Amino acid sequence: MLRTTAGCGPASQGPVKNEPQRAADERTLYQRLGGAPAIAAIVDNWIERAIADPRVNFARQGHPHNWNQTPDSLAQLKIYWTQYIGMLSDGPQIYEGRDMLTTHTGTQISEGEWVGMMDDLKQTLDGFHIPVGQQQELMQRVAGTHDAIVNK
């Protein structure tokens, strides 16, 4: 049985990991990407790239839920994203943040901003010379969050 919560569900139960079935000798996407250090480097680069990208409007300027970037808020964001991307790629991380819908409700992220963000991810993966197949696999998993993020 597959169970996923990504930060949802009763607090007493805690988040439950999504553990797909695979052969004992099959490497996870997380392992193929390089594990914890690689995921952290990808996230760091992706966030920095997105913050600098005017197409993304990362700070949500002009929107009711703007983000006040401080060293602490940026560090916390990177922790949550590293957990989330690690979890999405079948790593041992458990995402401890709020679910995607709760997190993004009221942020009014447009389709164009989403496309910019995904392009920033692609540029980051290209910069780390991640093989195309692994890029596509990770990007498909991230794309699974689209409906909980865009136009909320």
N, C-alpha and C positions, 0 to 999 in steps of 0.2 A: 504494500500500500504506500502510495506517495502522499506525504503531507508537507505542505509548505505554509508558512505564515509570514515570513519576512518581517517580523516585528509585530504581527497582528495577534489577536487572541487574548485569552485571559492572562493577566500578569502572573498569576500563580503558576500557570503552565509553562510560561517562557516560550521563546521562539523555538520552532522545530525545524531541523535541517531538511532540505530536499535531497534525498539520496537516491539517484537513479540507479537502476540495475546495470551492471557492466561485468564483463569477464574479469577474472582475478588478475590477469596480466595486462588489462587495458588501462592506459594512463588517462587520467582525467584532463580536462582542458586546463585546469589549474596547474597541474604538473607540467603539461606541455608548454604553458606560458612561462614557466620558470618558478612557480611557487610564490611564497610570501614576498620576497624582495622584489621580484618582477612586478607583481600586482601593485605593490606600494609605489614603485617607480612609475608605472603606467598611470595610476590614479593621480599622483603628484603632477605629472606632466600634463595630463588631460585637464585637470582643474585649472592649473596655471594658464594653459592655452585658452580655455573657455572664458576665464575671467578677463583675459586680454582681448577677446573676440567681440567686437561691437554687435555682430549678428546675434549673439546669445543674450546680451543684456543680463549677465549673471547676477548682478546686484539688484535687478528688478527695478531700476530707476523708473520713476513715473507710474509705478504700480502700488497698490495698497500694501502689499507684503514685500517691501524692499528688504534686502539683506545688508546688514551693517557688517562689513568685513573688518575684523580685528584679528590680531595674531591668534587669539584663543578660538574665535569662531572658525577661522580657516583651518586650524589644527584639528578641531572637532569634526569639521566637514570631511577632511581627508581621512580621518579614522573611520567615520561611517561609510564613506565611499569604498574604502579599502575592504571593510567587512562585507559590504554588499557585493562588490565585484568578485571578491574571493568566494563568497557563497554562491553567486551566480555561475561561477566557473567550476563548481564542485569541490572547492577547497574546504578546509575545516572551520572556516570562520562562521560565526553566527552574527547576523546583522542585528544590532541592538538599537537601531533608530526607529523612528515612526514609520508606519507603512507608507507606501508611495502616494496613495490618494490623500491621506491626511496631511502629509508633508507638503504636497503641491496644491491643495485646495486654496484658491484665492490668489495664486501666483500668476495666473493668466498667461502661462507660457504658450506662445503661438507655435504653429506648425513650422514657420520659418526659423524660430529660435531653436526648436527641436532639431531641425535639419542642420543648423549651424553646430549644435552640440555634438551631433553624431559625426559630422565632418571633422570636428576637432578630435574626436576619438579615433577616427580613421587616420588622421595625420599623426597622432601620437603613436598608434600601432605601426604605421609605416616607419616612423622615426626610430622605433626600437627593432625594426626589421623582423617583425612578427610574420610568420608565413601566412599567406592569403587565406588558407583554409581555417586557420585558427582565428584570424581576424573576423572572418565571416561568422564563425560559430559564436564568438563573443558578442559581436554586434547584433546578431539575431537574439541572443539572450537579453541584451540591454534593450533592444527594440520591443521586447515583451512588456516593458514598463510604459510604453507610449501612452496607452489609453488612460492610465492612472496619473499621467503627468500633464499632457497637452490639453489646453483649453479648460483648465479646472479653476 
